[in-house]
Amino acid sequence: MNTSERFQTILWQGETTTDEALTLFDELNAVDLAFIMGRWQGSAFCTHHRLDGLLETIGWYGKEFVSSDCVHPLLFSAGNEIFKVDPNPIAVNLGLSIDIPQNKVLKPLYGAMSKLLKTEESKASVRMTEYRGKLSATMTYDYLPINDVFRKVDENTLLGLMDLKGMEQPFFFVLDRV
């Protein structure tokens, strides 16, 4: 089974281990800056991380890369509206330190709270960095110790790995080109 088939199998199964996800991540090709530009829709890549499912529950849509210095790291959706959210360090740190109920009934409440953090300003940048032995596009939040490293599954799909300072295991997610 090739790498792309293993990726699709994991998506179909709905979960994998962190070790299997890291092995897959390491086998995928690096991503350059030109490739990553544009809007991407995000989805889960479950590794039994404490954050699995949280972004979807609170209305996360994806990311948008306009240029190397203009990145919107958090796009959210509410109804038919897609909007940019400021990854406010206080809100993010709170979300990372407590267990937020992942109940779909609460999604409208989370959507309303997200709208309070709406912004049009870029809140991240993207650069080529080396991670786990490969030079690849990496998004760095402006005010948070978070790097999202990307690897190419195919021409329209990325596997992302969130590396947060002090977090024991990485958090994985998928981005599909819009």
Accessible surface in RSA format (square Angstrom, percent):
REM  Atomic radii and reference values for relative SASA: ProtOr
REM  Chains: A
REM  Algorithm: Lee & Richards
REM  Probe-radius: 1.40
REM  Slices: 20
REM RES _ NUM      All-atoms   Total-Side   Main-Chain    Non-polar    All polar
REM                ABS   REL    ABS   REL    ABS   REL    ABS   REL    ABS   REL
RES MET A   1   154.26  79.9  78.16  51.7  76.10 181.2  84.70  72.0  69.56  92.2
RES ASN A   2    86.85  59.9  74.50  72.0  12.35  29.7  42.20 101.6  44.65  43.2
RES THR A   3    34.21  24.3  31.15  31.6   3.06   7.3  13.15  17.7  21.06  31.8
RES SER A   4    45.31  38.3  42.84  57.2   2.47   5.7  24.71  52.6  20.60  28.9
RES GLU A   5    89.52  51.4  85.61  64.8   3.91   9.3  35.14  68.0  54.38  44.4
RES ARG A   6    65.81  27.6  64.96  33.1   0.85   2.0  33.29  45.5  32.52  19.7
RES PHE A   7     0.39   0.2   0.39   0.2   0.00   0.0   0.39   0.2   0.00   0.0
RES GLN A   8    89.32  49.9  85.95  62.8   3.37   8.0  41.32  88.0  48.00  36.4
RES THR A   9    44.98  32.0  40.71  41.3   4.27  10.2  29.91  40.2  15.06  22.8
RES ILE A  10    16.54   9.4  16.13  12.0   0.41   1.0  16.13  11.6   0.41   1.1
RES LEU A  11    66.52  37.0  47.27  33.8  19.25  48.4  49.17  34.5  17.35  46.7
RES TRP A  12   211.99  85.1 181.74  88.0  30.25  71.0 160.66  85.7  51.33  83.3
RES GLN A  13   108.13  60.5  77.21  56.4  30.92  73.6  22.22  47.3  85.90  65.2
RES GLY A  14    43.84  54.1   0.00   N/A  43.84  54.1  30.23  83.0  13.61  30.5
RES GLU A  15    84.79  48.7  80.47  60.9   4.32  10.3  16.45  31.8  68.34  55.8
RES THR A  16     9.41   6.7   0.62   0.6   8.78  20.9   9.41  12.6   0.00   0.0
RES THR A  17    68.41  48.7  66.40  67.3   2.01   4.8  66.26  89.0   2.14   3.2
RES THR A  18    26.50  18.9  23.21  23.5   3.30   7.9  19.54  26.2   6.96  10.5
RES ASP A  19   108.01  75.7 104.56 104.1   3.45   8.2  31.15  73.3  76.85  76.6
RES GLU A  20    95.62  54.9  91.51  69.2   4.11   9.8  36.44  70.5  59.18  48.3
RES ALA A  21     0.00   0.0   0.00   0.0   0.00   0.0   0.00   0.0   0.00   0.0
RES LEU A  22    26.95  15.0  26.95  19.3   0.00   0.0  26.95  18.9   0.00   0.0
RES THR A  23    69.87  49.7  65.69  66.6   4.18  10.0  42.24  56.7  27.63  41.8
RES LEU A  24     0.12   0.1   0.12   0.1   0.00   0.0   0.12   0.1   0.00   0.0
RES PHE A  25     0.00   0.0   0.00   0.0   0.00   0.0   0.00   0.0   0.00   0.0
RES ASP A  26    45.46  31.8  37.58  37.4   7.87  18.6  21.52  50.6  23.94  23.9
RES GLU A  27    81.28  46.7  55.91  42.3  25.37  60.4  36.29  70.2  44.99  36.7
RES LEU A  28     7.84   4.4   5.77   4.1   2.07   5.2   7.84   5.5   0.00   0.0
RES ASN A  29   101.30  69.9  98.77  95.4   2.53   6.1  14.14  34.0  87.16  84.2
RES ALA A  30    40.80  37.5  23.82  36.8  16.98  38.6  24.18  34.1  16.62  44.0
RES VAL A  31     1.90   1.2   0.00   0.0   1.90   4.6   1.90   1.6   0.00   0.0
RES ASP A  32    80.26  56.2  75.26  74.9   4.99  11.8  29.44  69.3  50.82  50.7
RES LEU A  33    48.76  27.2  47.15  33.7   1.61   4.0  47.20  33.1   1.56   4.2
RES ALA A  34    86.10  79.2  61.51  94.9  24.59  55.9  68.76  96.8  17.34  45.9
RES PHE A  35    35.86  17.9  25.96  16.1   9.90  25.8  34.88  21.1   0.98   2.8
RES ILE A  36     0.00   0.0   0.00   0.0   0.00   0.0   0.00   0.0   0.00   0.0
RES MET A  37    52.23  27.0  43.68  28.9   8.54  20.3  43.61  37.1   8.61  11.4
RES GLY A  38    30.46  37.6   0.00   N/A  30.46  37.6  29.67  81.4   0.79   1.8
RES ARG A  39    72.59  30.5  65.64  33.5   6.95  16.6  18.82  25.7  53.77  32.6
RES TRP A  40     0.02   0.0   0.02   0.0   0.00   0.0   0.00   0.0   0.02   0.0
RES GLN A  41    86.79  48.5  86.04  62.9   0.75   1.8  10.55  22.5  76.24  57.8
RES GLY A  42    11.59  14.3   0.00   N/A  11.59  14.3   0.00   0.0  11.59  26.0
RES SER A  43    44.09  37.3  43.66  58.3   0.43   1.0  36.72  78.2   7.37  10.3
RES ALA A  44    45.15  41.5  32.43  50.0  12.72  28.9  35.69  50.3   9.46  25.1
RES PHE A  45     3.66   1.8   0.15   0.1   3.50   9.1   2.34   1.4   1.32   3.8
RES CYS A  46    31.88  24.1  28.15  31.4   3.73   8.8   9.57  24.2  22.31  24.1
RES THR A  47     3.93   2.8   0.01   0.0   3.92   9.3   0.00   0.0   3.93   5.9
RES HIS A  48   119.75  65.4  91.01  63.3  28.73  73.5  67.19  69.2  52.56  61.2
RES HIS A  49    10.26   5.6   2.93   2.0   7.33  18.7   2.15   2.2   8.11   9.4
RES ARG A  50   119.06  50.0  87.55  44.6  31.52  75.0  75.12 102.7  43.94  26.6
RES LEU A  51    11.24   6.3  11.16   8.0   0.08   0.2  11.16   7.8   0.08   0.2
RES ASP A  52    24.66  17.3  14.65  14.6  10.02  23.7  13.82  32.5  10.84  10.8
RES GLY A  53    24.31  30.0   0.00   N/A  24.31  30.0  21.47  58.9   2.85   6.4
RES LEU A  54    16.78   9.3  16.78  12.0   0.00   0.0  16.78  11.8   0.00   0.0
RES LEU A  55    37.33  20.8  37.20  26.6   0.13   0.3  37.20  26.1   0.13   0.4
RES GLU A  56    58.85  33.8  53.15  40.2   5.70  13.6  50.99  98.6   7.86   6.4
RES THR A  57    13.03   9.3   9.69   9.8   3.34   8.0   3.21   4.3   9.82  14.8
RES ILE A  58    31.07  17.7  31.05  23.1   0.02   0.0  31.05  22.4   0.02   0.1
RES GLY A  59     2.22   2.7   0.00   N/A   2.22   2.7   2.22   6.1   0.00   0.0
RES TRP A  60    17.75   7.1   2.72   1.3  15.03  35.3   2.49   1.3  15.25  24.7
RES TYR A  61    27.54  12.9  25.13  14.3   2.41   6.3  17.50  13.2  10.04  12.4
RES GLY A  62     0.00   0.0   0.00   N/A   0.00   0.0   0.00   0.0   0.00   0.0
RES LYS A  63     5.48   2.7   5.48   3.4   0.00   0.0   0.83   0.7   4.65   5.0
RES GLU A  64    33.23  19.1  33.23  25.1   0.00   0.0   1.36   2.6  31.87  26.0
RES PHE A  65     2.44   1.2   0.00   0.0   2.44   6.3   0.00   0.0   2.44   7.0
RES VAL A  66    86.36  56.8  61.02  55.2  25.34  61.1  66.16  57.5  20.20  54.8
RES SER A  67    48.68  41.1  45.20  60.3   3.49   8.0  38.97  83.0   9.72  13.6
RES SER A  68    39.34  33.2  35.81  47.8   3.54   8.1  10.51  22.4  28.83  40.4
RES ASP A  69    92.35  64.7  75.91  75.6  16.45  38.9  31.49  74.1  60.86  60.7
RES CYS A  70    36.88  27.9  36.88  41.1   0.00   0.0  14.74  37.3  22.15  23.9
RES VAL A  71     0.00   0.0   0.00   0.0   0.00   0.0   0.00   0.0   0.00   0.0
RES HIS A  72    12.15   6.6  10.96   7.6   1.19   3.0   3.65   3.8   8.50   9.9
RES PRO A  73     1.21   0.9   1.21   1.1   0.00   0.0   1.21   1.0   0.00   0.0
RES LEU A  74    21.57  12.0  21.18  15.2   0.38   1.0  21.18  14.9   0.38   1.0
RES LEU A  75     0.18   0.1   0.18   0.1   0.00   0.0   0.18   0.1   0.00   0.0
RES PHE A  76     8.12   4.1   8.12   5.0   0.00   0.0   8.12   4.9   0.00   0.0
RES SER A  77    34.38  29.1  28.49  38.0   5.89  13.6   7.56  16.1  26.82  37.6
RES ALA A  78    31.45  28.9  17.39  26.8  14.06  32.0  25.82  36.4   5.63  14.9
RES GLY A  79    80.64  99.4   0.00   N/A  80.64  99.4  44.47 122.0  36.17  81.0
RES ASN A  80   162.93 112.4 126.18 121.9  36.75  88.5  38.57  92.8 124.36 120.2
RES GLU A  81    63.78  36.6  56.21  42.5   7.57  18.0  39.36  76.1  24.42  19.9
RES ILE A  82    60.71  34.5  34.73  25.9  25.98  62.6  34.73  25.0  25.98  70.5
RES PHE A  83    10.50   5.3   5.14   3.2   5.37  14.0  10.50   6.4   0.00   0.0
RES LYS A  84    37.79  18.4  37.03  22.7   0.76   1.8   6.00   5.4  31.79  33.9
RES VAL A  85     6.78   4.5   4.86   4.4   1.92   4.6   4.86   4.2   1.92   5.2
RES ASP A  86    35.18  24.6  34.71  34.5   0.47   1.1   3.25   7.6  31.93  31.8
RES PRO A  87     7.92   5.8   5.11   4.7   2.81  10.2   6.30   5.2   1.62  10.1
RES ASN A  88    43.85  30.2  43.27  41.8   0.57   1.4   1.54   3.7  42.30  40.9
RES PRO A  89    47.01  34.3  47.01  42.9   0.00   0.0  47.01  38.8   0.00   0.0
RES ILE A  90   141.18  80.3 136.63 101.8   4.56  11.0 139.71 100.6   1.47   4.0
RES ALA A  91    43.15  39.7  31.07  48.0  12.08  27.5  35.42  49.9   7.73  20.5
RES VAL A  92    31.73  20.9  25.37  23.0   6.36  15.3  31.39  27.3   0.34   0.9
RES ASN A  93    79.95  55.1  75.75  73.2   4.20  10.1  26.61  64.0  53.34  51.6
RES LEU A  94   101.05  56.3  96.91  69.3   4.15  10.4 100.03  70.3   1.02   2.7
RES GLY A  95    10.47  12.9   0.00   N/A  10.47  12.9   9.36  25.7   1.10   2.5
RES LEU A  96    36.74  20.5  26.97  19.3   9.77  24.6  26.97  18.9   9.77  26.3
RES SER A  97    82.80  70.0  48.25  64.4  34.56  79.6  47.14 100.4  35.66  50.0
RES ILE A  98    85.32  48.6  78.30  58.3   7.02  16.9  83.67  60.3   1.65   4.5
RES ASP A  99   122.28  85.7  96.11  95.7  26.17  61.9  39.62  93.2  82.66  82.4
RES ILE A 100    40.48  23.0  30.41  22.7  10.07  24.3  30.66  22.1   9.82  26.7
RES PRO A 101    81.10  59.1  68.93  62.8  12.17  44.2  81.10  67.0   0.00   0.0
RES GLN A 102    82.14  45.9  48.10  35.2  34.04  81.0  20.45  43.5  61.69  46.8
RES ASN A 103    72.08  49.7  66.90  64.7   5.18  12.5  14.44  34.8  57.64  55.7
RES LYS A 104   171.53  83.7 160.13  98.3  11.40  27.2 103.41  93.1  68.12  72.6
RES VAL A 105   122.31  80.5 103.86  94.0  18.45  44.5 111.26  96.7  11.05  30.0
RES LEU A 106    55.84  31.1  54.96  39.3   0.88   2.2  55.84  39.2   0.00   0.0
RES LYS A 107    86.08  42.0  84.92  52.1   1.16   2.8  39.88  35.9  46.20  49.2
RES PRO A 108   100.19  73.0  82.80  75.5  17.39  63.2  93.67  77.3   6.52  40.5
RES LEU A 109    98.01  54.6  91.16  65.2   6.85  17.2  95.72  67.2   2.29   6.2
RES TYR A 110    15.49   7.2  14.58   8.3   0.92   2.4  12.89   9.7   2.61   3.2
RES GLY A 111     8.73  10.8   0.00   N/A   8.73  10.8   8.73  24.0   0.00   0.0
RES ALA A 112    58.39  53.7  47.42  73.2  10.97  25.0  52.45  73.9   5.94  15.7
RES MET A 113    95.60  49.5  92.20  61.0   3.41   8.1  69.94  59.5  25.67  34.0
RES SER A 114    11.50   9.7   8.65  11.5   2.85   6.6   2.71   5.8   8.79  12.3
RES LYS A 115    82.30  40.2  72.71  44.6   9.60  22.9  34.48  31.0  47.83  50.9
RES LEU A 116   152.12  84.7 120.13  85.9  31.99  80.4 123.86  87.0  28.26  76.0
RES LEU A 117    55.70  31.0  52.11  37.3   3.59   9.0  55.60  39.0   0.10   0.3
RES LYS A 118   103.40  50.4  78.59  48.2  24.81  59.1  44.51  40.1  58.89  62.7
RES THR A 119    24.19  17.2  12.54  12.7  11.65  27.8  15.87  21.3   8.33  12.6
RES GLU A 120   135.63  77.9 115.60  87.5  20.03  47.7  67.05 129.7  68.59  56.0
RES GLU A 121   114.38  65.7 108.29  81.9   6.09  14.5  41.73  80.7  72.66  59.3
RES SER A 122    33.19  28.0  17.19  22.9  16.01  36.9  15.97  34.0  17.23  24.1
RES LYS A 123    24.95  12.2  24.47  15.0   0.48   1.1   2.22   2.0  22.73  24.2
RES ALA A 124     1.09   1.0   0.00   0.0   1.09   2.5   0.00   0.0   1.09   2.9
RES SER A 125    24.13  20.4  24.07  32.1   0.06   0.1   8.70  18.5  15.43  21.6
RES VAL A 126     0.40   0.3   0.00   0.0   0.40   1.0   0.40   0.3   0.00   0.0
RES ARG A 127   105.00  44.1 104.86  53.5   0.14   0.3  50.74  69.3  54.26  32.9
RES MET A 128    67.50  35.0  45.81  30.3  21.69  51.7  45.81  38.9  21.69  28.7
RES THR A 129    50.33  35.8  46.09  46.7   4.23  10.1  47.68  64.0   2.64   4.0
RES GLU A 130   130.42  74.9 100.94  76.4  29.48  70.2  28.06  54.3 102.36  83.6
RES TYR A 131    51.58  24.1  48.00  27.3   3.58   9.3  36.49  27.4  15.09  18.6
RES ARG A 132   115.97  48.7  75.91  38.7  40.06  95.4  33.26  45.5  82.72  50.1
RES GLY A 133    62.09  76.6   0.00   N/A  62.09  76.6  27.37  75.1  34.72  77.8
RES LYS A 134    61.54  30.0  57.44  35.2   4.09   9.7  52.88  47.6   8.66   9.2
RES LEU A 135   105.91  59.0  94.49  67.6  11.42  28.7  94.49  66.4  11.42  30.7
RES SER A 136     0.00   0.0   0.00   0.0   0.00   0.0   0.00   0.0   0.00   0.0
RES ALA A 137     0.00   0.0   0.00   0.0   0.00   0.0   0.00   0.0   0.00   0.0
RES THR A 138     3.16   2.3   3.08   3.1   0.08   0.2   3.08   4.1   0.08   0.1
RES MET A 139     0.00   0.0   0.00   0.0   0.00   0.0   0.00   0.0   0.00   0.0
RES THR A 140    53.23  37.9  52.74  53.5   0.48   1.2  42.25  56.8  10.98  16.6
RES TYR A 141    16.60   7.7  11.93   6.8   4.67  12.1   2.45   1.8  14.14  17.4
RES ASP A 142    70.28  49.2  38.44  38.3  31.84  75.3  15.23  35.8  55.05  54.9
RES TYR A 143   154.16  72.0 128.99  73.4  25.18  65.5  92.06  69.2  62.10  76.6
RES LEU A 144    13.84   7.7   2.90   2.1  10.93  27.5   5.77   4.1   8.06  21.7
RES PRO A 145    73.83  53.8  54.40  49.6  19.43  70.6  70.44  58.2   3.40  21.1
RES ILE A 146     7.08   4.0   5.82   4.3   1.26   3.0   5.82   4.2   1.26   3.4
RES ASN A 147    53.37  36.8  53.37  51.6   0.00   0.0   2.95   7.1  50.42  48.7
RES ASP A 148     1.95   1.4   1.95   1.9   0.00   0.0   0.00   0.0   1.95   1.9
RES VAL A 149     1.70   1.1   1.70   1.5   0.00   0.0   1.70   1.5   0.00   0.0
RES PHE A 150     0.00   0.0   0.00   0.0   0.00   0.0   0.00   0.0   0.00   0.0
RES ARG A 151     0.04   0.0   0.04   0.0   0.00   0.0   0.00   0.0   0.04   0.0
RES LYS A 152    51.84  25.3  48.28  29.6   3.56   8.5  15.34  13.8  36.50  38.9
RES VAL A 153    15.92  10.5   0.03   0.0  15.89  38.3   0.03   0.0  15.89  43.1
RES ASP A 154    58.88  41.2  51.66  51.4   7.22  17.1  35.15  82.7  23.73  23.7
RES GLU A 155   105.15  60.4 102.45  77.5   2.70   6.4  58.79 113.7  46.36  37.9
RES ASN A 156    80.27  55.4  80.06  77.4   0.21   0.5  20.30  48.9  59.97  58.0
RES THR A 157    13.41   9.5  13.41  13.6   0.00   0.0   2.61   3.5  10.80  16.3
RES LEU A 158     0.00   0.0   0.00   0.0   0.00   0.0   0.00   0.0   0.00   0.0
RES LEU A 159     0.00   0.0   0.00   0.0   0.00   0.0   0.00   0.0   0.00   0.0
RES GLY A 160     0.00   0.0   0.00   N/A   0.00   0.0   0.00   0.0   0.00   0.0
RES LEU A 161     0.00   0.0   0.00   0.0   0.00   0.0   0.00   0.0   0.00   0.0
RES MET A 162    19.13   9.9  19.13  12.7   0.00   0.0   1.63   1.4  17.50  23.2
RES ASP A 163    54.12  37.9  52.36  52.1   1.75   4.1   0.53   1.2  53.59  53.4
RES LEU A 164    23.49  13.1  20.34  14.5   3.15   7.9  20.34  14.3   3.15   8.5
RES LYS A 165   173.46  84.6 146.40  89.8  27.05  64.4  99.59  89.6  73.87  78.7
RES GLY A 166    80.00  98.7   0.00   N/A  80.00  98.7  42.80 117.5  37.20  83.3
RES MET A 167    47.86  24.8  19.73  13.1  28.13  67.0  23.37  19.9  24.49  32.4
RES GLU A 168   181.71 104.3 139.54 105.6  42.17 100.4  60.78 117.6 120.93  98.7
RES GLN A 169    56.14  31.4  54.13  39.6   2.01   4.8  18.41  39.2  37.74  28.6
RES PRO A 170    21.24  15.5  18.18  16.6   3.07  11.1  20.50  16.9   0.74   4.6
RES PHE A 171    11.69   5.8  11.69   7.2   0.00   0.0  11.69   7.1   0.00   0.0
RES PHE A 172     0.44   0.2   0.00   0.0   0.44   1.1   0.00   0.0   0.44   1.3
RES PHE A 173     6.04   3.0   6.04   3.7   0.00   0.0   6.04   3.7   0.00   0.0
RES VAL A 174     2.04   1.3   2.04   1.9   0.00   0.0   2.04   1.8   0.00   0.0
RES LEU A 175     0.00   0.0   0.00   0.0   0.00   0.0   0.00   0.0   0.00   0.0
RES ASP A 176    58.35  40.9  58.05  57.8   0.30   0.7  23.06  54.3  35.29  35.2
RES ARG A 177    80.60  33.8  59.39  30.3  21.21  50.5  34.53  47.2  46.07  27.9
RES VAL A 178   104.74  68.9  49.00  44.4  55.74 134.3  76.53  66.5  28.21  76.5
END  Absolute sums over single chains surface
CHAIN  1 A     9015.8       7252.9       1762.9       5101.6       3914.1
END  Absolute sums over all chains
TOTAL          9015.8       7252.9       1762.9       5101.6       3914.1
